[in-house]
Amino acid sequence: MKRVLVIVNKELKEYLLKPGSISWGLIFPLVFTLAFIVRFGDVDHLAPGLISISSLFATTSFVSSSLIFERRLKTFERLLLAPIRYGEIVIAKVLVGSLFGLMVSLVTLLLVRYFMVYPVWNWPLTALFLILANVAFSSFGVYVSLAVENPINVMTWLNLLRLPMIFTSGALASLTLFPKWFVAVGLLTPMTYSVEGLRYSMLYYYDIVAPLYALLALLLIGLVFITLSVRRLKALY
């Protein structure tokens, strides 16, 4: 655990203020949130989706920025030569991305909470879903960053995956308004389970995914992408 924390500390110091982390990880989600607040004012139904969008972009942007720089500058190999397991490296990357995402999603939560009409129903459950969502998104970002052969193309691939999630997850409009095939696509989207979980914990209702299933799905998504990331790391080096 000590070695994991050492990597986390290094990552925060080196990549917290990188352009990719700031632009896509902090500025974009907050500006996106403010745009909807200005447009609609009453953001109760939109709040879980806006927080999930912030979490997705913050976590994936942070971990991709660090891995892009390390793979391009060939500094990642030095980390691999250290007496540390591949699994510990992946967990450290996921953890630091989760911490950054949690920070941004909490700022977004406080922002939308100020404009919400109704109070948050269950704060502890909201915190639990925020943590699980950030871990799931961070592990997803780590895997994509390792799976793309050319690190220069990582952000392009991430945007090809992230931007459709905004619309297929029910973040901006309830999935119950769409045909069944669209709902099926939504159930394949990791962000759907974050939106549904936060919708229940904040507003005490959900659209298509019960909170227990949303919780289990986020846990499974995190574990699956962590496992895939470790295997990909071994294949690359």
C-alpha positions in Angstrom: 0.0 0.0 0.0 2.9 2.4 0.7 4.2 2.0 -2.8 0.8 2.8 -4.2 0.5 5.9 -2.1 4.0 7.0 -3.3 2.9 6.8 -6.9 -0.4 8.6 -6.1 1.6 11.5 -4.5 3.9 11.7 -7.5 1.0 11.7 -10.0 -0.8 14.5 -8.1 2.3 16.7 -8.0 3.3 16.1 -11.7 -0.1 16.0 -13.5 -2.6 18.0 -11.5 -2.0 21.2 -13.5 -1.3 19.6 -16.9 -3.3 21.2 -19.8 -5.3 18.0 -20.4 -6.3 17.7 -16.8 -7.4 21.3 -16.5 -9.1 21.7 -19.9 -11.1 18.5 -20.2 -11.0 17.4 -16.6 -12.0 20.7 -14.8 -13.0 23.5 -17.1 -15.2 21.5 -19.6 -17.4 19.8 -17.0 -17.9 23.0 -14.9 -18.6 25.1 -17.9 -21.0 22.4 -19.2 -22.8 22.4 -15.8 -23.0 26.2 -15.7 -24.5 26.3 -19.2 -27.4 24.1 -18.1 -27.9 25.9 -14.9 -28.1 29.2 -16.8 -30.5 27.7 -19.4 -32.9 25.9 -17.1 -32.4 27.3 -13.6 -34.2 24.4 -11.9 -31.7 21.6 -12.3 -33.0 18.9 -9.9 -33.6 16.3 -12.5 -30.4 17.2 -14.4 -28.2 17.3 -11.3 -27.3 13.5 -11.2 -26.4 13.6 -14.9 -24.3 16.8 -14.6 -22.4 15.4 -11.7 -21.8 12.1 -13.6 -20.5 14.0 -16.6 -18.1 16.0 -14.5 -16.9 12.8 -12.8 -16.4 11.0 -16.2 -14.4 13.7 -17.8 -12.4 14.6 -14.7 -11.2 11.0 -14.0 -10.5 9.9 -17.6 -8.8 13.2 -18.5 -6.5 13.0 -15.5 -5.4 9.4 -16.0 -5.1 9.8 -19.7 -2.9 12.9 -19.3 -0.5 11.1 -17.0 -0.3 8.0 -19.2 0.0 10.0 -22.4 3.0 11.9 -21.1 4.7 8.9 -19.6 4.3 6.7 -22.6 5.4 9.4 -25.0 8.4 10.5 -22.9 9.3 6.8 -22.2 9.3 7.5 -18.4 6.7 4.7 -17.8 9.4 2.1 -18.3 11.3 3.5 -15.3 8.2 2.9 -13.2 8.0 -0.7 -14.4 11.6 -1.3 -13.4 10.9 -0.4 -9.8 10.1 -3.2 -7.3 6.3 -2.8 -7.7 3.7 -5.1 -9.2 1.7 -4.3 -12.3 -1.5 -4.5 -10.3 -0.2 -1.9 -7.8 0.7 0.5 -10.7 -2.8 0.2 -12.1 -4.5 0.6 -8.7 -2.4 3.7 -8.1 -3.4 5.2 -11.5 -7.0 4.4 -10.8 -6.8 5.8 -7.3 -5.3 9.1 -8.3 -7.8 9.6 -11.1 -10.6 8.8 -8.7 -9.3 11.4 -6.2 -9.2 14.1 -8.9 -12.6 13.1 -10.2 -14.1 13.1 -6.7 -12.8 16.6 -6.2 -14.3 17.9 -9.4 -17.6 16.0 -8.9 -17.9 17.4 -5.3 -17.5 21.0 -6.7 -20.2 20.2 -9.3 -22.4 18.8 -6.6 -22.1 21.9 -4.5 -22.7 24.1 -7.5 -25.9 22.3 -8.6 -27.1 21.9 -5.0 -27.3 25.7 -4.7 -29.8 25.8 -7.6 -31.8 22.7 -6.6 -35.3 23.1 -5.3 -35.4 19.9 -3.2 -32.8 18.9 -0.7 -30.5 15.9 -1.3 -32.4 12.8 0.0 -29.5 10.7 1.3 -26.0 12.2 1.6 -24.1 9.0 2.7 -25.6 7.1 -0.2 -24.7 10.0 -2.6 -21.1 9.9 -1.3 -21.0 6.1 -1.9 -22.2 6.4 -5.5 -19.8 9.3 -6.1 -16.9 7.2 -4.9 -17.9 4.1 -6.9 -18.6 6.1 -10.1 -15.2 7.8 -9.9 -13.4 4.5 -9.4 -15.3 2.9 -12.3 -14.6 5.9 -14.7 -11.0 6.1 -13.6 -10.4 2.4 -14.3 -12.1 2.8 -17.7 -9.8 5.7 -18.5 -6.7 3.8 -17.5 -7.7 0.9 -19.7 -8.5 3.0 -22.8 -5.2 4.9 -22.3 -3.3 1.6 -22.3 -5.3 -0.1 -25.0 -4.6 2.6 -27.7 -1.4 1.8 -29.4 -0.4 5.4 -30.2 -0.6 7.6 -27.0 -1.2 10.6 -29.2 -4.6 9.2 -30.2 -5.8 8.4 -26.6 -7.8 11.6 -26.2 -9.5 11.2 -29.6 -10.6 7.7 -28.6 -11.7 8.9 -25.2 -13.9 11.6 -26.7 -15.4 9.1 -29.2 -16.5 7.1 -26.2 -17.3 9.8 -23.7 -19.4 12.2 -25.7 -22.0 9.6 -26.8 -22.3 8.5 -23.1 -23.7 12.0 -22.3 -26.8 11.1 -24.5 -27.1 7.4 -24.0 -26.8 7.4 -20.2 -30.0 9.4 -19.4 -27.8 12.2 -18.0 -29.8 14.9 -19.9 -33.1 13.2 -20.6 -34.8 10.2 -19.0 -34.2 6.9 -20.9 -37.9 6.1 -20.4 -38.6 8.7 -23.2 -36.6 6.7 -25.8 -37.4 3.4 -27.7 -36.3 0.1 -26.2 -33.2 -0.3 -28.5 -31.9 3.0 -27.2 -32.5 1.9 -23.6 -30.5 -1.3 -24.4 -27.6 0.8 -25.6 -27.9 2.9 -22.4 -27.6 -0.2 -20.3 -24.2 -0.9 -21.9 -23.0 2.6 -21.0 -21.1 2.8 -17.7 -22.3 6.3 -16.9 -25.9 5.1 -16.9 -25.4 3.4 -13.6 -23.8 6.5 -12.1 -26.7 8.7 -13.2 -29.3 6.2 -11.9 -27.5 5.7 -8.6 -27.1 9.4 -8.0 -30.7 10.0 -9.1 -32.0 7.7 -6.4 -29.6 8.9 -3.7 -30.3 12.5 -4.4 -33.9 12.6 -5.5 -35.3 9.3 -4.2 -36.4 7.9 -7.5 -34.8 6.1 -10.5 -35.8 5.6 -14.1 -34.7 2.2 -15.3 -32.0 0.8 -13.0 -32.7 0.0 -9.3 -30.1 1.4 -6.9 -28.8 -2.0 -5.8 -28.2 -3.0 -9.4 -26.5 0.4 -10.1 -24.2 -0.1 -7.2 -23.3 -3.6 -8.2 -22.8 -2.6 -11.8 -20.4 0.2 -10.8 -18.4 -2.2 -8.6 -18.2 -4.8 -11.5 -17.2 -2.1 -14.0 -14.4 -1.0 -11.8 -13.1 -4.5 -11.2 -13.4 -5.5 -14.9 -11.5 -2.5 -16.2 -8.8 -2.8 -13.5 -8.3 -6.5 -14.5 -8.2 -5.6 -18.2 -5.7 -2.8 -17.5 -3.3 -5.1 -15.7 -3.5 -7.6 -18.5 -3.0 -4.9 -21.1 0.0 -3.5 -19.2 1.6 -7.0 -19.1 1.0 -7.3 -22.8 2.6 -3.9 -23.6 5.7 -4.5 -21.5 
